[in-house]
Amino acid sequence: MGIKMKIKDIAIIGMFSAILVAVQYSLAFLPNIELISLLIIIFTLILHKKTLYIITVFIILEGFLFGIGLWWINYLYIWFVLYLLVTLFPKESTSLQWAIISGGYGLSFGALCSIPYFFMGLAGGTIRSGLQSAFAYWIAGIPFDIAHGIANFVVVLLLFKPIYKIIDQLARRGSNIVTH
């Protein structure tokens, strides 16, 4: 049984994947300030499971543009974790609630990204060396995680409503353009 997808779905997935890449690339010079978390939250709320395809295309494109490295392994799961987190909360949550969730996600980003270091540390032969490797990576990045959490909180608090409205209109317009 295959996946049946309409042309409008492919267009929407392509358009929103391109938006993620463009936003990531244009803000890459700012340390730990990003709009990807905000956009994935909004895409999940509006587009539901289509967001999984958007995230997948985004990850593949990031690997092509910036190269495949250890950071990219994190991308193979980190954005899906955010998607799953968003699905646990009611859609009607307020901007403040999404800002708190996004801020917490930013704070935990380094801990989530330390998982591959655990497996690299296992090459040392023991679970202890894996835990030490992951813990060292996470601790070294705590100042960046704090900045990331604060930035995510502020970005979502200020931009959630206007960006949600724009993305919702684009998603609706995209389905009208293709069907007319």
Secondary structure, 3 states (H helix, E strand, C coil): CCCCCCHHHHHHHHHHHHHHHHHHHHCCCCCCCCCHHHHHHHHHHHHCCHHHHHHHHHHHHHHHHHCCCHHHHHHHHHHHHHHHHHHCCCCCCCHHHHHHHHHHHHHHHHHHHCHHHHHHHHHHCCHHHHHHHHHHHHHHCHHHHHHHHHHHHHHHHHHHHHHHHHHHHHHHHHHHHHHC
